[in-house]
């Protein structure tokens, strides 16, 4: 591979801009899928199993795609960029089709396509940072992705509420399937963001070509057995030689991603019960809870991209694992406080350019802690990982690392579906409390990671 040189701020910005569209897609899922399922007739207890698409596709696709991208080179398209393009095209299709779902299983099927597309893109993009940047710029690269994560999900979450707030659409306008019209337009905008931002990064960023030795190794690998045989052999070898810090991240990832899946699945229902005092998905109160979910998720993602770059000097000063502990603890305490917050106590008001005054009520308080936690989750574990794995295997290790995310999600789905929801009294607020406790536990686990200098 060509000798790496330090990149400028704007070069790092350009190469990571495609992450904005990917995360816009994820943001639409996080804030709207539970509501879409409920509009199509799902009950509270069945929500977890309907979210199964994301973790299962991630479990299967990301290690395979990571291994594939390690062994791919196209003089025209590069190593990682072909996967960005394929994923963005599929994601755009899923986003355009989702609001037209006329049954639960159509929506669930489209979510499988959408999550498969996002997973095809995600880990090659993580490996892209390690490929392009010198080690001392890894924190900047991953925190740039954290910034675009916050920005993309923020805009995705606020888009439905803005369409209503600006009078472009009415909160009462719905399609024949019961899904609000503002949801359709938000997903349409997301499709344009997904493909547009990825095309920008692909057009503005070149990948380093492999050295003659690396090209020879790639060609030699193609002669070793069948295609899938090579892939699974690489995955098995990577598991066998997994670095110790990566193993120590397993419990951290388990508790944090179990918590976040609880949050995304049940936050709309929890807000509907605690703020609007209804669990009826046909009521205006539930629609208001859906819009409030977008506003709150948007707020924690604003906090995410505002603090992302502040974490760089803090991580250098006190260490990545200490930053992760503090951030996760703040996020967990915020969720633990949610049942005690309301939408009537005004903390402060913000005038905006559209002639409206946005009132920040006490329910927004948890978003500040969760935003700090989310910024750290999008950066600190990857910084720890990037410094401990061999560069030639970065794609496959990033894919395997994603298994530490999706396996907790699968465990969460099955456990909440079959006994945890009953155990907490079938109360969505109690699921959010459990999420808060798990974030704090994940932060404590981070303190036990042993890393080199």
MIVO-351326 format. One record per residue: residue in three letters; x, y, z of N, C-alpha, C in turn. Coordinates in steps of 0.2 Angstrom, whole numbers, padded with zeros to 4 digits, always signed. Layout:
N
alaXYZXYZXYZ
...
This chain:
453
unk+0004-0006+0000+0000+0000+0000+0004+0006+0000
unk+0002+0011-0004+0006+0018-0004+0007+0020+0003
unk+0013+0024+0004+0014+0027+0011+0009+0032+0012
unk+0006+0031+0018+0001+0036+0020+0003+0043+0022
unk-0001+0048+0021+0001+0055+0023-0005+0057+0027
unk-0003+0062+0031-0008+0065+0035-0013+0069+0031
unk-0020+0068+0032-0025+0072+0028-0027+0078+0032
unk-0029+0083+0028-0032+0089+0030-0039+0088+0033
unk-0041+0093+0037-0048+0092+0040-0053+0091+0035
unk-0053+0095+0030-0058+0094+0024-0058+0088+0021
unk-0052+0085+0020-0051+0078+0017-0054+0073+0021
unk-0053+0073+0028-0056+0069+0032-0064+0070+0032
unk-0066+0076+0032-0073+0078+0031-0076+0074+0025
unk-0073+0075+0019-0076+0073+0013-0076+0065+0013
unk-0071+0062+0016-0071+0054+0015-0077+0052+0020
unk-0079+0055+0025-0084+0053+0030-0091+0056+0029
unk-0091+0060+0024-0098+0063+0023-0103+0058+0021
unk-0101+0052+0018-0106+0047+0016-0109+0044+0022
unk-0106+0045+0028-0109+0042+0034-0115+0046+0036
unk-0115+0052+0034-0121+0056+0035-0128+0053+0033
unk-0127+0051+0026-0133+0048+0023-0135+0041+0026
unk-0130+0037+0028-0131+0030+0031-0135+0031+0038
unk-0132+0036+0042-0135+0037+0048-0142+0041+0048
unk-0143+0045+0042-0150+0047+0041-0155+0042+0041
unk-0153+0036+0037-0157+0030+0036-0158+0027+0043
unk-0153+0026+0047-0154+0023+0053-0158+0027+0058
unk-0157+0034+0058-0161+0038+0062-0169+0037+0060
unk-0171+0037+0054-0178+0036+0052-0180+0029+0055
unk-0176+0024+0055-0178+0018+0058-0179+0018+0065
unk-0174+0021+0069-0175+0022+0076-0181+0025+0079
unk-0183+0031+0075-0188+0035+0078-0195+0033+0075
unk-0195+0029+0070-0202+0028+0066-0204+0021+0066
unk-0199+0016+0066-0202+0009+0065-0207+0006+0070
unk-0206+0007+0076-0211+0005+0081-0218+0008+0080
unk-0218+0015+0078-0224+0018+0076-0227+0015+0070
unk-0223+0014+0065-0226+0011+0059-0229+0004+0060
unk-0225+0000+0064-0228-0007+0066-0235-0006+0070
unk-0235-0001+0074-0241+0000+0078-0247+0002+0073
unk-0245+0007+0069-0250+0009+0064-0253+0003+0060
unk-0249-0002+0059-0251-0008+0055-0254-0013+0059
unk-0255-0012+0065-0258-0017+0069-0254-0021+0074
unk-0248-0019+0075-0244-0023+0080-0246-0021+0087
unk-0245-0026+0092-0246-0024+0099-0239-0023+0102
unk-0239-0020+0109-0233-0019+0112-0228-0025+0112
unk-0231-0030+0114-0227-0036+0116-0223-0039+0110
unk-0226-0038+0104-0223-0041+0098-0218-0036+0094
unk-0217-0030+0097-0213-0025+0094-0205-0028+0093
unk-0203-0031+0099-0196-0033+0098-0194-0038+0092
unk-0199-0043+0091-0197-0048+0086-0198-0045+0079
unk-0201-0039+0079-0202-0036+0072-0196-0032+0071
unk-0191-0031+0076-0185-0027+0075-0179-0032+0073
unk-0181-0038+0072-0176-0044+0072-0171-0043+0065
unk-0174-0039+0060-0170-0039+0054-0163-0036+0055
unk-0162-0030+0059-0156-0027+0060-0151-0031+0062
unk-0152-0034+0068-0146-0038+0071-0145-0045+0067
unk-0150-0048+0064-0148-0054+0061-0144-0053+0054
unk-0147-0047+0050-0143-0046+0044-0136-0043+0046
unk-0135-0040+0052-0128-0038+0054-0124-0044+0056
unk-0127-0048+0059-0123-0054+0061-0121-0058+0055
unk-0125-0059+0050-0123-0063+0044-0119-0059+0039
unk-0121-0053+0038-0118-0049+0032-0111-0045+0034
unk-0111-0042+0040-0105-0038+0041-0098-0042+0041
unk-0098-0047+0045-0091-0051+0044-0090-0053+0037
unk-0095-0055+0034-0093-0058+0027-0091-0052+0022
unk-0095-0046+0023-0093-0040+0019-0086-0038+0021
unk-0085-0038+0027-0078-0035+0030-0073-0040+0027
unk-0074-0046+0027-0069-0051+0024-0068-0049+0016
unk-0074-0049+0013-0074-0047+0006-0070-0041+0004
unk-0071-0036+0008-0068-0029+0006-0061-0029+0008
unk-0058-0033+0012-0051-0034+0013-0048-0037+0007
unk-0052-0042+0004-0049-0045-0002-0051-0042-0009
unk-0054-0036-0009-0056-0033-0015-0052-0027-0017
unk-0050-0027-0024-0047-0021-0026-0049-0020-0033
unk-0052-0014-0035-0054-0012-0041-0050-0005-0043
unk-0046-0005-0048-0043+0001-0050-0047+0007-0051
unk-0053+0006-0053-0058+0011-0054-0062+0013-0048
unk-0064+0008-0044-0069+0010-0038-0065+0009-0032
unk-0060+0005-0031-0056+0005-0025-0058-0002-0021
unk-0057-0002-0015-0058-0007-0010-0064-0007-0006
unk-0065-0002-0003-0071-0001+0001-0077+0002-0002
unk-0076+0007-0007-0081+0011-0010-0086+0007-0014
unk-0085+0001-0017-0090-0002-0021-0096-0004-0016
unk-0094-0006-0010-0099-0008-0005-0103-0002-0002
unk-0100+0004-0002-0104+0010+0000-0109+0011-0005
unk-0107+0010-0012-0112+0012-0017-0118+0007-0017
unk-0116+0000-0017-0121-0005-0017-0126-0004-0011
unk-0123-0003-0005-0127-0002+0001-0132+0004+0000
unk-0129+0010-0002-0133+0016-0003-0139+0015-0008
unk-0138+0012-0013-0143+0010-0018-0149+0006-0015
unk-0147+0001-0012-0152-0003-0008-0156+0000-0003
unk-0152+0004+0001-0155+0008+0007-0160+0013+0004
unk-0159+0016-0002-0163+0021-0005-0170+0018-0007
unk-0169+0012-0010-0175+0008-0012-0179+0006-0006
unk-0176+0004+0000-0180+0002+0006-0184+0008+0009
unk-0180+0014+0009-0183+0020+0012-0189+0022+0008
unk-0189+0022+0001-0194+0024-0003-0200+0020-0002
unk-0199+0013-0002-0205+0009-0001-0208+0008+0005
unk-0204+0009+0011-0207+0008+0018-0214+0011+0019
unk-0215+0017+0018-0221+0020+0020-0227+0018+0016
unk-0226+0014+0011-0232+0011+0007-0233+0004+0009
unk-0230+0002+0015-0232-0005+0017-0239-0005+0019
unk-0242-0011+0017-0249-0012+0019-0251-0018+0024
unk-0245-0020+0026-0246-0026+0031-0239-0026+0036
unk-0240-0029+0041-0234-0029+0046-0228-0033+0043
unk-0230-0038+0039-0224-0042+0036-0221-0039+0030
unk-0225-0035+0027-0222-0031+0021-0217-0026+0024
unk-0219-0022+0030-0214-0018+0033-0208-0021+0036
unk-0209-0027+0039-0204-0031+0042-0199-0033+0036
unk-0202-0035+0030-0198-0037+0025-0194-0032+0022
unk-0197-0026+0021-0193-0020+0019-0187-0018+0024
unk-0189-0019+0030-0184-0017+0035-0178-0022+0035
unk-0179-0028+0033-0173-0033+0032-0169-0030+0026
unk-0172-0028+0020-0168-0025+0015-0165-0019+0017
unk-0168-0015+0021-0165-0008+0023-0159-0010+0027
unk-0160-0014+0032-0154-0016+0037-0149-0019+0033
unk-0150-0024+0029-0145-0027+0025-0141-0022+0021
unk-0144-0017+0018-0141-0012+0014-0136-0008+0019
unk-0139-0006+0025-0135-0002+0029-0129-0006+0032
unk-0130-0012+0033-0124-0016+0035-0119-0018+0030
unk-0121-0018+0024-0116-0019+0018-0112-0012+0018
unk-0114-0007+0020-0110-0001+0020-0106+0001+0026
unk-0109-0001+0032-0106+0001+0038-0099-0001+0040
unk-0098-0007+0040-0091-0009+0042-0085-0008+0037
unk-0087-0008+0030-0082-0006+0026-0080+0002+0027
unk-0085+0005+0029-0084+0013+0030-0080+0013+0037
unk-0081+0009+0042-0076+0009+0048-0069+0008+0046
unk-0068+0002+0042-0062+0001+0039-0058+0006+0035
unk-0063+0010+0031-0060+0015+0027-0056+0020+0031
unk-0058+0022+0037-0055+0026+0041-0048+0024+0043
unk-0047+0018+0045-0041+0015+0046-0037+0014+0040
unk-0040+0013+0034-0036+0012+0028-0032+0019+0026
unk-0036+0024+0027-0034+0031+0024-0030+0035+0029
unk-0031+0034+0035-0028+0039+0040-0022+0036+0044
unk-0017+0040+0045-0011+0038+0049-0014+0037+0056
unk-0011+0032+0060-0014+0030+0067-0015+0036+0071
unk-0011+0042+0071-0013+0047+0076-0019+0051+0074
unk-0021+0050+0067-0028+0053+0065-0034+0049+0066
unk-0033+0043+0068-0038+0038+0069-0044+0041+0074
unk-0042+0044+0080-0047+0047+0084-0051+0052+0080
unk-0048+0057+0076-0051+0062+0072-0056+0059+0067
unk-0054+0053+0064-0058+0050+0059-0064+0047+0061
unk-0063+0043+0067-0069+0040+0070-0074+0045+0073
unk-0071+0050+0076-0075+0055+0079-0079+0060+0074
unk-0076+0060+0068-0079+0063+0062-0085+0059+0060
unk-0084+0052+0060-0090+0048+0059-0095+0049+0065
unk-0093+0050+0071-0098+0051+0076-0101+0058+0075
unk-0098+0063+0073-0101+0069+0071-0106+0068+0066
unk-0105+0065+0060-0110+0064+0055-0115+0059+0057
unk-0114+0054+0062-0119+0050+0065-0124+0055+0068
unk-0122+0059+0073-0126+0064+0076-0130+0068+0071
unk-0126+0071+0066-0130+0076+0062-0135+0072+0058
unk-0133+0066+0055-0138+0063+0051-0144+0061+0054
unk-0143+0058+0060-0149+0055+0064-0153+0061+0067
unk-0150+0067+0069-0153+0073+0071-0158+0075+0065
unk-0156+0076+0059-0160+0078+0054-0165+0073+0052
unk-0164+0067+0053-0169+0062+0052-0174+0062+0057
unk-0172+0063+0063-0177+0064+0068-0182+0070+0068
unk-0179+0076+0066-0182+0082+0066-0187+0083+0060
unk-0185+0079+0055-0188+0080+0048-0196+0080+0049
unk-0199+0074+0052-0206+0074+0052-0209+0080+0056
unk-0206+0082+0062-0209+0087+0066-0208+0094+0062
unk-0203+0095+0059-0202+0101+0055-0207+0102+0049
unk-0209+0096+0046-0214+0096+0041-0221+0098+0043
unk-0222+0096+0050-0228+0098+0053-0228+0105+0056
unk-0222+0107+0059-0221+0113+0062-0222+0119+0057
unk-0219+0118+0051-0219+0123+0046-0225+0124+0042
unk-0230+0119+0044-0236+0120+0040-0236+0116+0033
unk-0231+0113+0032-0231+0110+0025-0235+0104+0025
unk-0236+0100+0030-0240+0094+0031-0244+0095+0038
unk-0250+0091+0038-0254+0091+0044-0252+0085+0048
unk-0253+0085+0055-0252+0080+0059-0257+0074+0058
unk-0263+0077+0055-0269+0072+0054-0269+0069+0047
unk-0265+0071+0043-0265+0068+0036-0261+0061+0036
unk-0265+0056+0034-0263+0049+0034-0264+0046+0027
unk-0259+0041+0025-0261+0037+0020-0266+0032+0021
unk-0268+0028+0016-0273+0023+0017-0272+0018+0022
unk-0265+0016+0023-0263+0011+0028-0262+0014+0035
unk-0264+0020+0036-0264+0023+0043-0257+0026+0044
unk-0252+0026+0040-0246+0029+0041-0246+0036+0039
unk-0244+0041+0044-0244+0048+0042-0241+0050+0036
unk-0243+0055+0033-0240+0057+0026-0233+0060+0028
unk-0232+0063+0034-0226+0066+0036-0220+0061+0036
unk-0222+0055+0038-0218+0049+0038-0215+0047+0031
unk-0220+0047+0026-0218+0046+0019-0213+0051+0017
unk-0214+0057+0018-0210+0063+0015-0203+0062+0019
unk-0203+0061+0025-0196+0060+0029-0192+0054+0026
unk-0195+0049+0024-0192+0043+0021-0189+0045+0014
unk-0193+0049+0010-0191+0051+0004-0185+0055+0004
unk-0185+0060+0009-0179+0064+0010-0173+0060+0012
unk-0174+0055+0016-0169+0050+0018-0166+0046+0013
unk-0170+0044+0008-0167+0041+0002-0163+0045-0002
unk-0165+0052-0003-0160+0056-0007-0154+0057-0003
unk-0154+0058+0004-0148+0059+0008-0143+0053+0008
unk-0146+0047+0008-0142+0041+0008-0138+0041+0001
unk-0141+0041-0004-0137+0040-0011-0133+0046-0012
unk-0135+0052-0011-0132+0058-0012-0125+0059-0008
unk-0126+0058-0002-0120+0059+0002-0114+0054+0001
unk-0116+0047+0000-0111+0042-0002-0108+0044-0009
unk-0112+0046-0014-0109+0048-0020-0104+0053-0019
unk-0105+0058-0015-0101+0064-0014-0094+0061-0011
unk-0094+0057-0006-0088+0054-0003-0084+0050-0008
unk-0088+0046-0012-0085+0042-0017-0081+0046-0023
unk-0084+0051-0024-0082+0056-0030-0076+0060-0027
unk-0075+0062-0021-0070+0066-0018-0064+0063-0015
unk-0065+0056-0014-0060+0052-0010-0057+0047-0014
unk-0050+0046-0015-0047+0040-0018-0044+0036-0012
unk-0044+0029-0014-0042+0025-0009-0034+0023-0011
unk-0030+0022-0006-0023+0020-0008-0023+0013-0011
unk-0020+0012-0017-0019+0006-0020-0015+0001-0016
unk-0017-0006-0016-0012-0010-0013-0005-0011-0016
unk-0001-0013-0012+0006-0013-0014+0006-0020-0019
unk+0012-0021-0022+0012-0027-0026+0012-0033-0022
unk+0015-0033-0016+0014-0039-0012+0007-0040-0010
unk+0003-0035-0008-0004-0035-0006-0008-0038-0012
unk-0007-0035-0018-0010-0038-0023-0009-0045-0025
unk-0003-0047-0024-0001-0054-0025-0004-0059-0020
unk-0005-0056-0014-0008-0060-0008-0016-0060-0010
unk-0019-0055-0012-0026-0055-0014-0027-0060-0019
unk-0023-0060-0024-0024-0065-0030-0022-0072-0027
unk-0017-0073-0023-0016-0080-0020-0022-0083-0016
unk-0025-0078-0013-0031-0080-0008-0036-0083-0013
unk-0037-0080-0019-0043-0082-0023-0042-0089-0025
unk-0036-0092-0025-0035-0099-0027-0036-0104-0022
unk-0037-0101-0016-0037-0106-0010-0044-0108-0009
unk-0046-0113-0011-0053-0116-0010-0059-0112-0013
unk-0065-0114-0011-0071-0110-0013-0071-0103-0010
unk-0076-0099-0013-0077-0092-0011-0079-0092-0004
unk-0084-0096-0002-0087-0096+0005-0082-0099+0009
unk-0078-0104+0007-0073-0107+0011-0068-0103+0013
unk-0066-0098+0009-0061-0093+0010-0063-0088+0015
unk-0069-0086+0014-0072-0081+0019-0073-0084+0026
unk-0075-0090+0027-0076-0093+0033-0070-0095+0037
unk-0065-0097+0032-0058-0098+0035-0055-0092+0038
unk-0056-0086+0034-0053-0080+0037-0057-0077+0043
unk-0063-0078+0044-0067-0077+0050-0065-0081+0056
unk-0064-0087+0054-0062-0092+0060-0055-0090+0062
unk-0051-0088+0058-0044-0087+0060-0044-0080+0064
unk-0048-0075+0061-0048-0069+0065-0051-0070+0072
unk-0056-0074+0073-0058-0076+0080-0053-0079+0084
unk-0049-0083+0081-0044-0087+0085-0038-0082+0087
unk-0037-0077+0083-0031-0073+0085-0034-0066+0087
unk-0040-0066+0090-0043-0059+0092-0039-0056+0097
unk-0037-0049+0097-0033-0046+0102-0037-0045+0108
unk-0033-0045+0114-0036-0045+0120-0041-0039+0122
unk-0039-0033+0120-0044-0027+0121-0050-0028+0117
unk-0050-0032+0111-0057-0033+0108-0061-0038+0112
unk-0058-0043+0115-0062-0047+0119-0065-0044+0125
unk-0061-0039+0128-0063-0036+0134-0069-0031+0133
unk-0069-0029+0126-0075-0025+0124-0082-0028+0124
unk-0082-0035+0124-0088-0039+0123-0093-0037+0128
unk-0092-0037+0135-0097-0035+0140-0099-0028+0139
unk-0094-0023+0137-0096-0016+0136-0102-0016+0131
unk-0100-0019+0125-0105-0019+0120-0111-0022+0121
unk-0111-0028+0125-0117-0031+0127-0122-0027+0130
unk-0120-0024+0136-0124-0019+0140-0127-0013+0136
unk-0122-0010+0132-0124-0004+0129-0129-0005+0123
unk-0128-0010+0119-0132-0011+0114-0139-0015+0116
unk-0139-0019+0121-0145-0021+0124-0149-0015+0126
unk-0146-0010+0129-0150-0004+0132-0152+0000+0126
unk-0148+0001+0121-0151+0005+0115-0156+0002+0111
unk-0156-0004+0111-0162-0007+0107-0168-0007+0111
unk-0168-0008+0118-0174-0006+0122-0176+0001+0121
unk-0172+0005+0121-0174+0012+0120-0177+0014+0114
unk-0174+0011+0108-0177+0013+0102-0184+0009+0101
unk-0185+0004+0103-0191+0000+0103-0197+0003+0107
unk-0195+0005+0113-0201+0007+0117-0201+0015+0119
unk-0197+0019+0116-0197+0026+0119-0204+0029+0117
unk-0206+0028+0110-0213+0031+0108-0218+0029+0113
unk-0219+0022+0114-0224+0020+0119-0223+0022+0126
unk-0217+0023+0128-0216+0026+0135-0218+0033+0135
unk-0216+0037+0130-0218+0044+0130-0226+0044+0130
unk-0229+0040+0126-0236+0040+0125-0240+0039+0131
unk-0237+0034+0135-0240+0033+0142-0238+0038+0147
unk-0232+0040+0147-0230+0045+0153-0232+0052+0152
unk-0232+0054+0145-0233+0061+0144-0240+0063+0141
unk-0243+0058+0137-0249+0059+0134-0255+0055+0137
unk-0253+0050+0141-0257+0046+0145-0262+0042+0141
unk-0259+0039+0136-0263+0035+0131-0258+0029+0128
unk-0261+0023+0127-0257+0018+0124-0261+0016+0117
unk-0266+0020+0115-0270+0019+0109-0266+0022+0103
unk-0264+0018+0098-0260+0020+0093-0264+0024+0088
unk-0271+0024+0088-0275+0028+0084-0276+0035+0086
unk-0274+0036+0092-0276+0043+0096-0271+0048+0093
unk-0273+0054+0094-0268+0060+0092-0263+0060+0097
unk-0264+0058+0103-0258+0058+0108-0253+0053+0106
unk-0254+0048+0103-0249+0043+0100-0245+0046+0095
unk-0248+0050+0090-0245+0053+0085-0240+0059+0088
unk-0243+0062+0093-0239+0067+0096-0233+0064+0099
unk-0233+0058+0102-0228+0055+0105-0223+0053+0100
unk-0225+0051+0094-0220+0049+0088-0216+0055+0086
unk-0220+0061+0086-0216+0067+0084-0211+0069+0090
unk-0213+0069+0096-0209+0070+0102-0203+0066+0102
unk-0204+0059+0100-0198+0055+0100-0193+0057+0095
unk-0195+0059+0089-0191+0062+0084-0187+0068+0087
unk-0191+0073+0091-0188+0079+0093-0182+0077+0099
unk-0184+0072+0103-0179+0070+0108-0173+0066+0105
unk-0175+0062+0101-0169+0058+0097-0165+0063+0094
unk-0168+0068+0090-0164+0073+0087-0160+0077+0092
unk-0163+0079+0098-0159+0083+0103-0153+0079+0105
unk-0154+0072+0107-0148+0069+0109-0142+0068+0103
unk-0145+0068+0097-0140+0068+0092-0137+0075+0090
unk-0140+0080+0092-0137+0087+0092-0131+0087+0097
unk-0133+0085+0103-0128+0084+0108-0122+0080+0106
unk-0124+0074+0102-0119+0070+0100-0114+0073+0095
unk-0116+0077+0090-0111+0080+0086-0108+0086+0088
unk-0111+0089+0094-0108+0095+0097-0102+0093+0101
unk-0103+0087+0105-0097+0085+0109-0092+0080+0106
unk-0094+0078+0100-0090+0073+0097-0082+0075+0097
unk-0081+0081+0095-0074+0083+0094-0071+0085+0101
unk-0075+0087+0106-0073+0088+0112-0070+0082+0116
unk-0072+0076+0113-0070+0070+0116-0063+0068+0114
unk-0060+0071+0109-0054+0069+0106-0048+0072+0111
unk-0048+0078+0113-0043+0080+0118-0044+0077+0125
unk-0051+0075+0127-0052+0072+0133-0049+0065+0133
unk-0050+0061+0128-0048+0055+0127-0040+0054+0127
unk-0037+0059+0124-0030+0060+0125-0027+0061+0132
unk-0031+0065+0135-0029+0067+0142-0030+0061+0147
unk-0036+0058+0147-0038+0053+0153-0039+0046+0150
unk-0039+0045+0143-0039+0038+0141-0046+0037+0138
unk-0047+0033+0132-0053+0032+0129-0058+0028+0134
unk-0055+0023+0138-0060+0019+0142-0063+0023+0147
unk-0059+0028+0150-0062+0032+0155-0067+0037+0152
unk-0066+0040+0146-0071+0044+0143-0077+0040+0142
unk-0077+0033+0140-0082+0029+0138-0086+0028+0145
unk-0083+0027+0150-0086+0026+0157-0090+0032+0159
unk-0087+0038+0158-0091+0044+0160-0097+0045+0156
unk-0096+0044+0149-0101+0045+0145-0107+0041+0145
unk-0106+0034+0146-0111+0029+0147-0115+0030+0153
unk-0111+0032+0159-0114+0033+0165-0119+0039+0165
unk-0117+0044+0161-0122+0050+0160-0128+0048+0156
unk-0127+0044+0151-0133+0042+0147-0137+0038+0151
unk-0135+0033+0155-0139+0029+0159-0143+0033+0164
unk-0140+0037+0168-0143+0041+0173-0149+0045+0170
unk-0148+0048+0163-0153+0051+0160-0159+0047+0159
unk-0158+0041+0157-0164+0036+0155-0167+0034+0162
unk-0163+0033+0167-0166+0032+0174-0171+0037+0176
unk-0169+0043+0174-0173+0049+0176-0180+0050+0172
unk-0180+0047+0166-0186+0048+0162-0193+0048+0165
unk-0194+0043+0169-0201+0042+0172-0203+0048+0176
unk-0198+0052+0178-0199+0058+0183-0199+0064+0179
unk-0199+0064+0173-0198+0070+0169-0205+0071+0165
unk-0207+0078+0163-0213+0079+0160-0212+0084+0154
unk-0218+0085+0151-0217+0090+0145-0221+0096+0146
unk-0222+0098+0153-0225+0104+0155-0220+0109+0158
unk-0215+0106+0162-0210+0111+0165-0205+0113+0160
unk-0205+0120+0159-0201+0123+0154-0194+0125+0157
unk-0189+0122+0154-0182+0123+0156-0180+0130+0153
unk-0181+0131+0146-0179+0137+0143-0182+0137+0136
unk-0183+0143+0133-0186+0143+0126-0180+0146+0121
unk-0181+0143+0115-0176+0145+0110-0180+0148+0104
unk-0179+0154+0102-0182+0157+0096-0179+0153+0090
unk-0182+0152+0084-0179+0149+0078-0181+0154+0072
unk-0178+0153+0067-0178+0157+0061-0185+0157+0057
unk-0189+0152+0059-0196+0151+0056-0201+0155+0060
unk-0200+0159+0065-0204+0163+0068-0208+0159+0074
unk-0205+0153+0076-0208+0150+0081-0203+0150+0087
unk-0206+0149+0093-0202+0148+0099-0202+0140+0101
unk-0196+0137+0102-0196+0130+0104-0195+0130+0111
unk-0200+0127+0115-0199+0126+0122-0196+0120+0124
unk-0190+0120+0128-0187+0114+0130-0189+0113+0137
unk-0193+0107+0137-0196+0105+0144-0192+0100+0147
unk-0194+0098+0153-0189+0094+0157-0188+0087+0154
unk-0193+0085+0150-0192+0078+0147-0186+0078+0142
unk-0184+0084+0140-0178+0084+0136-0171+0083+0140
unk-0172+0083+0146-0166+0083+0150-0162+0076+0149
unk-0165+0071+0148-0162+0064+0147-0158+0064+0141
unk-0160+0068+0136-0157+0068+0129-0149+0071+0130
unk-0148+0075+0134-0141+0078+0135-0136+0072+0137
unk-0138+0068+0142-0134+0063+0144-0133+0058+0139
unk-0139+0056+0136-0139+0051+0131-0135+0053+0125
unk-0135+0059+0123-0131+0062+0117-0123+0061+0118
unk-0121+0062+0125-0114+0061+0126-0112+0054+0126
unk-0117+0050+0128-0116+0042+0128-0115+0040+0121
unk-0120+0043+0117-0120+0040+0109-0114+0043+0106
unk-0111+0049+0107-0105+0051+0104-0099+0046+0106
unk-0099+0044+0112-0094+0040+0114-0095+0033+0111
unk-0101+0030+0111-0102+0024+0108-0100+0023+0101
unk-0101+0029+0097-0099+0029+0090-0091+0030+0089
unk-0088+0031+0094-0080+0033+0093-0076+0029+0097
unk-0077+0029+0104-0072+0026+0108-0070+0019+0107
unk-0075+0015+0107-0073+0007+0106-0070+0006+0099
unk-0071+0010+0094-0067+0009+0088-0060+0012+0088
unk-0059+0017+0092-0053+0019+0093-0048+0014+0097
unk-0051+0011+0102-0048+0006+0105-0046+0000+0101
unk-0051-0002+0096-0051-0008+0092-0045-0006+0087
unk-0046+0000+0083-0041+0001+0078-0034+0001+0080
unk-0032+0002+0086-0025+0002+0088-0023-0005+0090
unk-0027-0010+0090-0025-0016+0092-0026-0022+0087
unk-0028-0020+0081-0029-0026+0076-0024-0024+0070
unk-0022-0029+0066-0018-0028+0060-0021-0025+0055
unk-0018-0020+0052-0021-0016+0046-0024-0020+0041
unk-0021-0025+0039-0023-0029+0033-0029-0033+0034
unk-0031-0034+0041-0037-0037+0043-0042-0033+0046
unk-0042-0026+0044-0046-0021+0047-0053-0022+0046
unk-0055-0024+0039-0062-0025+0037-0065-0031+0041
unk-0062-0037+0041-0065-0042+0044-0065-0041+0052
unk-0061-0038+0055-0061-0037+0062-0067-0032+0064
unk-0068-0027+0059-0073-0022+0060-0080-0026+0059
unk-0080-0031+0055-0086-0035+0054-0088-0039+0060
unk-0082-0042+0062-0083-0046+0068-0085-0042+0074
unk-0082-0036+0075-0084-0032+0080-0091-0030+0080
unk-0094-0029+0074-0101-0028+0074-0105-0034+0077
unk-0103-0040+0077-0106-0045+0080-0107-0044+0088
unk-0103-0040+0091-0103-0038+0098-0109-0033+0099
unk-0111-0030+0093-0117-0026+0093-0124-0030+0092
unk-0124-0034+0087-0130-0037+0085-0132-0043+0089
unk-0127-0047+0092-0129-0052+0096-0133-0050+0102
unk-0130-0045+0106-0134-0042+0111-0141-0040+0109
unk-0142-0037+0103-0148-0035+0100-0153-0041+0099
unk-0150-0047+0097-0154-0053+0096-0156-0056+0103
unk-0152-0056+0108-0153-0058+0114-0159-0053+0117
unk-0158-0047+0116-0163-0042+0119-0170-0044+0116
unk-0170-0045+0109-0177-0046+0106-0180-0052+0109
unk-0176-0058+0109-0179-0064+0112-0181-0064+0119
unk-0177-0060+0123-0178-0060+0130-0184-0056+0132
unk-0184-0050+0129-0190-0045+0130-0196-0048+0127
unk-0196-0051+0121-0202-0054+0118-0205-0060+0123
unk-0201-0064+0126-0203-0070+0129-0204-0069+0136
unk-0200-0065+0140-0201-0065+0147-0199-0058+0150
unk-0195-0054+0147-0193-0048+0151-0199-0043+0151
unk-0203-0042+0145-0208-0037+0145-0213-0039+0151
unk-0215-0046+0151-0219-0048+0157-0216-0047+0164
unk-0210-0048+0164-0206-0047+0171-0206-0040+0173
unk-0206-0035+0169-0207-0028+0171-0214-0025+0171
unk-0219-0030+0171-0226-0028+0172-0229-0025+0166
unk-0226-0027+0160-0229-0025+0153-0229-0017+0153
unk-0225-0014+0156-0224-0007+0156-0218-0004+0152
unk-0220+0000+0146-0214+0002+0142-0209+0007+0146
unk-0212+0010+0151-0207+0014+0155-0202+0010+0159
unk-0204+0004+0161-0199+0000+0165-0194-0003+0160
unk-0196-0003+0154-0190-0005+0149-0185+0000+0148
unk-0187+0006+0148-0183+0012+0148-0178+0012+0154
unk-0181+0011+0160-0177+0011+0166-0172+0005+0166
unk-0174-0001+0163-0169-0006+0162-0163-0004+0158
unk-0165+0000+0152-0160+0002+0148-0155+0007+0151
unk-0158+0011+0155-0153+0016+0159-0148+0012+0164
unk-0151+0007+0167-0147+0003+0172-0141-0001+0168
unk-0143-0003+0162-0138-0007+0158-0133-0002+0155
unk-0134+0004+0153-0129+0009+0151-0124+0010+0156
unk-0126+0011+0162-0122+0012+0168-0117+0006+0169
unk-0120+0000+0168-0116-0006+0169-0111-0007+0164
unk-0113-0005+0157-0108-0005+0152-0102+0000+0153
unk-0104+0005+0156-0098+0010+0158-0094+0007+0163
unk-0096+0004+0168-0092+0001+0173-0087-0004+0170
unk-0090-0008+0165-0086-0014+0162-0081-0011+0158
unk-0082-0005+0155-0076-0001+0151-0070+0000+0155
unk-0071+0001+0161-0065+0002+0166-0060-0004+0166
unk-0062-0010+0165-0058-0016+0165-0054-0017+0159
unk-0055-0013+0153-0051-0015+0147-0044-0013+0148
unk-0040-0017+0146-0033-0016+0147-0030-0014+0140
unk-0027-0008+0139-0025-0006+0132-0018-0004+0133
unk-0014-0005+0127-0007-0002+0127-0007+0005+0126
unk-0001+0008+0127+0000+0015+0126-0002+0017+0119
